[in-house]
Amino acid sequence: MSDPAFDAKSASFLEWFKAQPGATFHPNIKIQDLRANGAGRGIVTTADIPEDTVLFSIPRSAIINTETSDLPKRIPQVFETTGLEDTDNEADEDGSETSGPPDNWISLILIMIYEYLQGDRSRWKPYFDVLPNQFETLMWWSDQELSELQASSIVSKIGKDEADGMFRTRVLPVINEHANVFYPEGSQRLNEDQLMLLAHRMGSTIMAYAFDLENEDEEPENDEEWVEDKEGTLMMGMVPMADILNADAEFNAHVNHGEDSLTVTTLRPIPAGTEVLNYYGPLGNGDLLRRYGYVTKKHARYDVTEISWDLILSVLKDTLRLDEAVWGKAVNELDLEEIEDAFVIERDSGEPNSKGELQDEPAFKELPSDLVDQLHTLLKEIRKISPASIPDKSIRDEITLSVIHRALELRLAQYPTSQVYDLDLLSGNKVSGRQSMAVTVRWGEKVLLQEAIDFAQEKVLKLKSKADPGAEPFAKRQRTK
Ligand SMILES: C[S@@+](CC[C@H](N)C(=O)[O-])C[C@H]1O[C@@H](n2cnc3c(N)ncnc32)[C@H](O)[C@@H]1O
C-alpha cells in the first residue's frame, strides 16, 4: 500500500539532495518505503548494477556537523576549545562533567537541536523531514518491555540516567542561555520536558544515523578497516542519503570517505530490486537493538553475553569449601584496580570479506582469557595460604575449568525461560514487535551460553581423562551413549 504523504517526503528529500552542489545519485536506485518489513526507508536498485559502481556521492558541505552548521559561528564561546582538553571527553558521558567544551556527542546534539528549531530556515529542513521521531532503541522501552530481555547484560548498558544527566547539565543550559540564538524570532519556547524529549530524540537519531567522519588528512591504517564505532571518536556528522541505507551483517555497499565528498559504492554486482545495504559492524543483536532498534538473523553470530566476577567467586567458594579466613585473605590480596567485574562470552565469528559476504561458520573456540588469568591469580593467592587445596597445576586447571563451567550453567539459569521455549515463541510467530526483538536477543544469548557450557565441559573431561589415562576418552563415551 502506498502512502502518498510518506512518499512525498522521500521525494522532496531526494530533490533537495540532488540539488546539493557536487551531489550525485545513480539513475538505477530509488528510495523505497520498507515499513512493511519494519525497516523504514531504504534504497533499492531498479536495474542490475555492476560491482564497484558509485551509487551516490554526498558533498562534505551537505553533512551536518560543527563545520557546516551556523551554530558554532553564532556562539563560538560555547564551542571553543583551548586545545588542551581531552577531545572526546569520555567523562562527560556519565553526565559528571559540567564544564569545558562540549564533546562530539554534545556538539552534534546542540547543532541538531538548533537546526531542527530553525524549521524552514534550516537548509537541512527536507532532511529533517525524513529523520525519525519515534525509536525502537532500548532507551525508549518501558520497564515492562525491558523485562522481556530477562538476564541479558544489554539492559545495564542503556545509559538512560547518564543521558538525562548529560542533557540537564550540558545541553539544556546552553539552549536556555542562548535562547535568542536557538529559537527563531516569534517561535514558541520549549519547556524543560519538551527540551529533554527533543534532546533524547536527537541523541537517539545521532546514535542510529550519524557517521564518524574520517579525517581526510590521515591515511587509514588498513584499507579493509570498516568505520564502525560511533562512541567516543573525533568528528561526527549527519550524512544525508548515506543514512537512508539500512544495514546487515552481510552487505553489498560501502561508504568511502573522500576529501570533498563521501561516496557509496557497490561491493559486488547488485541485481535489480535488491536493497542496498551498509554495515554497522560486528554487533550482536543486543547491541544492535540498543543502538539501532532492530535485530537480524545474520547478526546473531555476533551475539555476546557477560558473566560476572561475583558469580565466579561464589562458585569457586562453593567448590573449594575453604576456611573463611583463608578465603577472605586470598581475596583481599587481589589488586582491586586490576580486577575485572565482568567477562565477555563470545564466539569466533570471522569477518565479512571485501565483498561484504560472510564465509566462516561462527564457532565457540575460547573461554575468556582475561577470566582464566584472573582466576589463576586468585588460585595462586589461595595456594600461597593453603597449598594443600591446590597441589599442582593440573588441579588448578581443572578447578578453573570446572568453576567456569558451573558458573556458565548458573548464568544460563538466570534467564527464567528456556531456549526451547523462546524458539517456540519465535518460530510459531507468537510474539511481535519489541517483544519479538527481546526474545530474539535473549534466545541468542542462551544459545551462546549453551555453546560455552558444552565447550567448557568438553575441556574439563579432556583434562580429567589426561590426568587419569585409564578413563575412556570423552569422544568415545559420547559415541557409545
Ligand atoms: C541509518 S538509518 C537507515 C534509514 C532508516 N531506515 C530510515 O527510514 O530513516 C538506521 C535505522 O534504520 C533501521 N534499519 C537499518 N537497517 C535495518 C534492517 N536491516 N532491518 C530493520 N531496520 C533497519 C533502524 O531503525 C535503524 O535505526
The ligand as an SDF file (V2000), in Angstrom:
LIG
                    3D

 27 29  0  0  0  0  0  0  0  0999 V2000
   20.7750    4.9200    9.2510 C   0  0  0  0  0  0  0  0  0  0  0  0
   19.1020    4.6280    9.4390 S   0  0  0  0  0  0  0  0  0  0  0  0
   18.6140    3.8640    7.9510 C   0  0  0  0  0  0  0  0  0  0  0  0
   17.3760    4.5360    7.3690 C   0  0  0  0  0  0  0  0  0  0  0  0
   16.0870    4.2730    8.0640 C   0  0  0  0  0  0  0  0  0  0  0  0
   15.5360    3.0120    7.6270 N   0  0  0  0  0  0  0  0  0  0  0  0
   15.0770    5.3770    7.8440 C   0  0  0  0  0  0  0  0  0  0  0  0
   13.9810    5.1040    7.4200 O   0  0  0  0  0  0  0  0  0  0  0  0
   15.3800    6.5230    8.1470 O   0  0  0  0  0  0  0  0  0  0  0  0
   19.2040    3.3750   10.6450 C   0  0  0  0  0  0  0  0  0  0  0  0
   17.8480    2.8690   11.1030 C   0  0  0  0  0  0  0  0  0  0  0  0
   17.2500    2.1290   10.0620 O   0  0  0  0  0  0  0  0  0  0  0  0
   16.6140    0.9560   10.5720 C   0  0  0  0  0  0  0  0  0  0  0  0
   17.3100   -0.2020    9.9860 N   0  0  0  0  0  0  0  0  0  0  0  0
   18.5470   -0.2550    9.4510 C   0  0  0  0  0  0  0  0  0  0  0  0
   18.8170   -1.4790    8.9770 N   0  0  0  0  0  0  0  0  0  0  0  0
   17.7320   -2.2370    9.2330 C   0  0  0  0  0  0  0  0  0  0  0  0
   17.3970   -3.5930    8.9810 C   0  0  0  0  0  0  0  0  0  0  0  0
   18.2410   -4.4330    8.3780 N   0  0  0  0  0  0  0  0  0  0  0  0
   16.1850   -4.0260    9.3930 N   0  0  0  0  0  0  0  0  0  0  0  0
   15.3060   -3.1920   10.0080 C   0  0  0  0  0  0  0  0  0  0  0  0
   15.5720   -1.8910   10.2630 N   0  0  0  0  0  0  0  0  0  0  0  0
   16.7590   -1.4160    9.8660 C   0  0  0  0  0  0  0  0  0  0  0  0
   16.7320    1.0330   12.0680 C   0  0  0  0  0  0  0  0  0  0  0  0
   15.5840    1.6700   12.5580 O   0  0  0  0  0  0  0  0  0  0  0  0
   17.9380    1.9070   12.2750 C   0  0  0  0  0  0  0  0  0  0  0  0
   17.9110    2.6030   13.4820 O   0  0  0  0  0  0  0  0  0  0  0  0
  1  2  1  0
  2  3  1  0
  2 10  1  0
  3  4  1  0
  4  5  1  0
  5  6  1  0
  5  7  1  0
  7  8  2  0
  7  9  1  0
 10 11  1  0
 11 12  1  0
 11 26  1  0
 12 13  1  0
 13 14  1  0
 13 24  1  0
 14 15  1  0
 14 23  1  0
 15 16  2  0
 16 17  1  0
 17 18  1  0
 17 23  2  0
 18 19  1  0
 18 20  2  0
 20 21  1  0
 21 22  2  0
 22 23  1  0
 24 25  1  0
 24 26  1  0
 26 27  1  0
M  CHG  2   2   1   9  -1
M  END
$$$$
